[in-house]
Amino acid sequence: MTTYNFPPTSRYYGLPLATWTPPGGEPIVYLSRRFVPGSDRFATIGWHVVAEGERMDIVAGRTLGDAEAFWRLCDANDAMRPDDLTVEVGRRIRLTLPEGVPGPAAAD
């Protein structure tokens, strides 16, 4: 399996490359499909309330320390489009750990 060298912070990190050869044509290399994980795969660590005029890259920069990580907020909130999360002022956006990272254990 061949992969493209996306950085570990990319939503495409670790996805394999695939090749399709059309009849009589040259092979075409493409990135395999990324399946968006269900929001239940993320541990909640807080919430952000959307303010007037906010953009998801700004929210990600402030809350996650990386403006390019807006896609993590989309995944954790079941949003396909980043703008869907900021269209409603006052909406609560779930802040989570990266997929697969367990949250703190609940106190008994």
C-alpha positions in Angstrom: 0.0 0.0 0.0 1.4 3.4 -1.0 0.5 6.5 0.9 1.0 10.2 0.2 3.0 12.1 2.7 0.4 14.3 4.4 1.4 15.7 7.8 0.0 13.9 10.9 -2.4 16.9 11.5 -4.1 16.4 8.1 -7.5 14.8 7.7 -5.9 12.8 4.9 -3.0 11.5 6.9 -2.5 7.7 6.4 -5.0 7.3 3.6 -3.7 5.0 0.9 -3.3 6.0 -2.7 -5.1 4.0 -5.3 -4.7 3.7 -9.1 -7.3 3.4 -11.8 -6.4 2.8 -15.4 -9.1 3.6 -18.0 -9.3 1.4 -21.0 -6.4 2.2 -23.3 -5.3 5.1 -21.1 -2.6 6.1 -18.6 -2.9 5.1 -15.0 -4.5 7.8 -12.7 -3.3 7.8 -9.1 -5.8 9.2 -6.6 -6.3 9.5 -2.8 -8.7 6.9 -1.4 -11.9 8.0 0.1 -11.9 9.3 3.7 -14.8 8.0 5.8 -15.9 10.6 8.3 -16.0 9.0 11.8 -19.1 9.1 13.9 -19.2 11.9 16.5 -19.5 9.2 19.2 -15.8 8.3 18.6 -14.7 11.6 20.2 -14.2 12.5 23.9 -15.8 15.8 24.8 -13.4 18.2 26.6 -15.5 21.4 26.4 -17.8 23.7 24.5 -17.6 26.8 22.4 -20.5 29.2 21.9 -20.5 30.8 18.4 -20.3 34.6 18.3 -21.4 36.9 15.5 -19.1 36.7 12.5 -16.9 33.8 13.7 -15.3 31.4 11.2 -14.3 27.8 11.9 -10.6 28.4 11.3 -10.6 31.1 13.9 -12.5 28.9 16.4 -10.1 26.0 15.7 -7.1 28.3 16.2 -8.4 29.6 19.5 -9.7 26.3 20.9 -7.4 23.7 19.4 -4.3 25.8 18.8 -4.3 25.1 15.0 -6.5 27.0 12.6 -6.1 24.3 10.0 -7.7 21.8 12.4 -11.3 23.1 11.7 -12.1 19.7 10.2 -11.7 18.1 13.6 -14.5 20.3 14.9 -16.6 19.4 11.9 -16.1 15.7 12.5 -16.9 16.0 16.2 -20.1 17.9 15.5 -21.4 15.8 12.5 -20.9 18.8 10.1 -19.9 18.2 6.5 -19.4 22.0 5.9 -17.5 24.2 8.3 -19.9 27.1 7.7 -22.8 25.0 9.0 -21.3 25.3 12.5 -21.1 29.1 12.6 -24.3 30.1 10.8 -26.3 30.3 14.1 -25.0 32.7 16.7 -25.2 31.1 20.1 -24.8 27.6 18.9 -22.7 25.3 21.1 -19.9 23.6 19.3 -18.5 20.5 20.9 -14.7 20.5 21.5 -13.1 17.1 21.6 -9.9 15.2 21.8 -8.7 13.7 18.5 -10.4 10.5 17.3 -9.4 7.5 19.3 -7.9 9.5 22.2 -9.9 8.6 25.4 -11.1 11.3 27.6 -10.6 11.5 31.3 -12.2 8.7 33.3 -15.5 9.6 34.9 -15.5 10.0 38.6 -17.3 7.3 40.5 
